[in-house]
């Protein structure tokens, strides 16, 4: 299992555009990818699941990847969220 915690710094939170980019990235991996916020965990390969969390700015989220390409999945998703300036 590969996991990382991060702080959402985008003033709008984890909104539709960067969430879509992250979901598309997560979907390319065989590993199971989950995003957790305030005790709720959803499949990060589902845009509806991610958006249902309603993650605002200054929130701590946890992304967990489990499977054969978990390390690469976690690293790629973290890089994409940083590039999109969603996490700090």
C-alpha positions as CSV (number, residue, x, y, z in Angstrom):
1,X,0.0,0.0,0.0
2,X,1.3,3.5,-0.9
3,X,-0.3,6.4,0.9
4,X,0.2,10.1,1.2
5,X,-1.5,12.9,3.1
6,X,-1.6,16.5,1.8
7,X,-3.3,19.8,2.3
8,X,-5.6,21.3,-0.3
9,X,-4.5,24.8,-1.0
10,X,-6.6,25.8,-4.0
11,X,-8.8,28.7,-2.9
12,X,-11.8,26.8,-4.4
13,X,-10.9,23.4,-2.9
14,X,-10.8,20.2,-5.0
15,X,-13.1,21.4,-7.7
16,X,-14.3,19.8,-11.0
17,X,-11.4,20.7,-13.3
18,X,-8.4,19.4,-11.3
19,X,-10.6,16.5,-9.9
20,X,-11.3,15.4,-13.5
21,X,-7.5,15.4,-14.3
22,X,-6.7,13.4,-11.1
23,X,-9.5,10.9,-11.8
24,X,-8.3,10.4,-15.3
25,X,-4.8,9.8,-14.0
26,X,-6.0,7.4,-11.3
27,X,-8.0,5.4,-13.9
28,X,-4.9,4.6,-15.9
29,X,-3.5,2.4,-13.1
30,X,-4.4,-1.1,-12.2
31,X,-4.2,-0.4,-8.5
32,X,-7.2,0.5,-6.4
33,X,-7.0,4.2,-5.6
34,X,-9.0,5.8,-2.8
35,X,-9.3,9.4,-1.5
36,X,-10.3,10.0,2.1
37,X,-11.6,13.2,3.7
38,X,-13.3,13.6,7.1
39,X,-13.7,9.8,7.6
40,X,-15.3,9.2,4.2
41,X,-13.4,7.2,1.6
42,X,-14.3,7.0,-2.1
43,X,-12.9,5.5,-5.2
44,X,-10.6,8.1,-6.8
45,X,-11.4,6.6,-10.3
46,X,-15.0,8.0,-9.9
47,X,-15.5,11.7,-10.6
48,X,-18.9,11.6,-8.9
49,X,-17.3,9.9,-5.8
50,X,-14.6,12.5,-5.6
51,X,-17.0,15.5,-6.1
52,X,-19.4,14.0,-3.5
53,X,-16.7,14.6,-0.8
54,X,-17.0,18.4,-1.3
55,X,-13.4,19.0,-0.3
56,X,-12.9,22.7,0.6
57,X,-9.6,24.6,0.8
58,X,-7.3,24.0,3.8
59,X,-8.5,20.4,4.1
60,X,-6.3,17.5,4.7
61,X,-6.9,14.6,2.4
62,X,-5.4,11.1,2.2
63,X,-4.8,9.2,-1.0
64,X,-4.2,5.5,-0.8
65,X,-3.1,3.2,-3.6
66,X,-3.2,-0.6,-3.3
67,X,-2.1,-3.0,-6.1
68,X,0.7,-3.9,-8.4
69,X,1.5,-0.4,-9.5
70,X,0.7,1.4,-6.3
71,X,3.9,3.4,-5.9
72,X,3.8,4.7,-9.4
73,X,0.1,5.6,-9.0
74,X,0.6,7.5,-5.8
75,X,3.6,9.4,-7.2
76,X,1.8,10.3,-10.4
77,X,-1.4,11.5,-8.6
78,X,0.6,13.6,-6.2
79,X,2.6,15.2,-9.0
80,X,-0.6,16.0,-10.9
81,X,-2.3,17.6,-7.9
82,X,0.8,19.7,-7.3
83,X,1.0,20.7,-10.9
84,X,-2.7,21.7,-10.8
85,X,-1.8,23.7,-7.7
86,X,-4.5,21.9,-5.7
87,X,-2.2,20.7,-3.0
88,X,0.8,22.4,-1.3
